[in-house]
Amino acid sequence: MKEIEITKEINAKNNKTLISQMKKYYPFYLFLIPALIIVILFSYVPMYGIIIAFKDFKMARGILGSEWVGLAHFQKIFSDPNFYRVLFNTIKLSVLSLVTSFPVTIIFALLVNELMNMKFKRVVQTITYLPHFLSWVVVGGFVYQLLSPSNGLINSILVSLGVIDKSIYFMVEQDMFTPIFLITNLWKSTGYSIVIYLAAIAGIDQGLYEAAIIDGANRFQRVLYVTLPALAPTICTLLILNISSLMSVGFDPIFNLYNPATYPTADVIATYVYRKGMVEAQYDLTTAIGLFQNVVGVILILFSNWLARKANPDYRII
């Protein structure tokens, strides 16, 4: 009985503390209201549409008026050979993108941080940051023009150097799509991705570097034994978030770089859903695909978070 009374007293004190804090900082909670409204309207209310995945959806009947079909759409998905092809392409491109961009971003952030000339450092950051603001439509057109077999710069250089005898239409070569996508994505996203790392590096205690200098550590050793360990929680958090999105390469880069000739190696879940949903109007089928994709994403983020917690409890995000 005493333990129950003590627990009630503690809960009452916590409630009073929470209420007093809310009264004290109510202007900040008022600023939070618009964000909460946006999240509710655009993240939680649309979840009602998930039931389309279990119905034979007819737009004239509406969501509630359509007939229930249970798991029929999921059976159709997993019996479609094309779905396994786009699933494989999605995982392949996601893993390769993670393997290439993640370490490159970290290394580039460390290199930029080591630049001593502040003006040159700002120039480097600006130049690498600019591609992020370009639309994928613009980037796709730029890549097509650059690799054009008639007047593309790459073909002109390769032919002039004697590397190839005649121009190659790179954009219709199935084997060339993956490296083109990886290089383009790396060029566009690296400058923006280093912002988080540079912010984390700026928060490292300078006394640690001073102590390392006193101990005789050179610049490489300071990066290895001071900067990287301090960045470990940030690296782990971003890695978990990236792993959770392995089932989603992104619609924009693929849609603006692929074409029917490269479907076997370039078609991913996002573009497959676009064709089935927007072009063929199979909204119930594409909802089922999206639900499957999101469930797998949740499983991946929970699993990666569990691994991070096993490695170091401070690295988990949940």
Secondary structure, DSSP 8 states (H G I E B T S, - for coil): -HHHHHHHHHHHHHHHHHHHHHHHTHHHHHHHHHHHHHHIIIIIGGGGGGGGGGEEEETTTHHHHEEE-TTHHHHHHHT-HHHHHHHHHHHHHHHHHHHHHHHHHHHHHHHHHT---HHHHHHHHHHHHGGGGS-HHHHHHHHHHHT-TTT-HHHHHHHHHTS-SS---GGG-HHHHHHHHHHHHHHHHHHHHHHHHHHHHHTS-HHHHHHHHHTT--HHHHIIIIIHHHHHHHHHHHHHHHHHTTT---HHHHHHH--GGGHHHH--HHHHHHIIIIIT--HHHHHHHHHHHHHHHHHHHHHHHHHHHHH-GGG---
